[in-house]
Amino acid sequence: MSAISLFEEKQVRRAWNPREEKWYFSIDDVVLALTDSANVKDYIKKLRKRDPALDSYWGTNCPPVEMIAADGKKQKIKAAHT
């Protein structure tokens, strides 16, 4: 199951993982909602560059999860759970 939720009137994509019984949220959408960044991917890239600890576990803590992309197709998107 996947869905879109709203956070301060901004869409945040999410997907339910039934095995773990957890919601996973699109990192790009969450960063955009929290920062209003003009370029989310660049913002995350700079954040990872400034924080080596974050960069070292990025792939482990932010697995690609299948969600609906902006074009309406399913796509693997970096996500995290609460």
Rosetta blueprint (number, residue, H / E / L):
1 M L
2 S E
3 A E
4 I E
5 S E
6 L E
7 F E
8 E L
9 E L
10 K E
11 Q E
12 V E
13 R E
14 R E
15 A E
16 W E
17 N E
18 P L
19 R L
20 E L
21 E L
22 K E
23 W E
24 Y E
25 F E
26 S E
27 I H
28 D H
29 D H
30 V H
31 V H
32 L H
33 A H
34 L H
35 T H
36 D L
37 S L
38 A L
39 N L
40 V H
41 K H
42 D H
43 Y H
44 I H
45 K H
46 K H
47 L H
48 R H
49 K H
50 R H
51 D L
52 P H
53 A H
54 L H
55 D H
56 S H
57 Y L
58 W H
59 G H
60 T H
61 N H
62 C L
63 P L
64 P E
65 V E
66 E E
67 M E
68 I E
69 A L
70 A L
71 D L
72 G L
73 K L
74 K E
75 Q E
76 K E
77 I E
78 K E
79 A E
80 A E
81 H L
82 T L
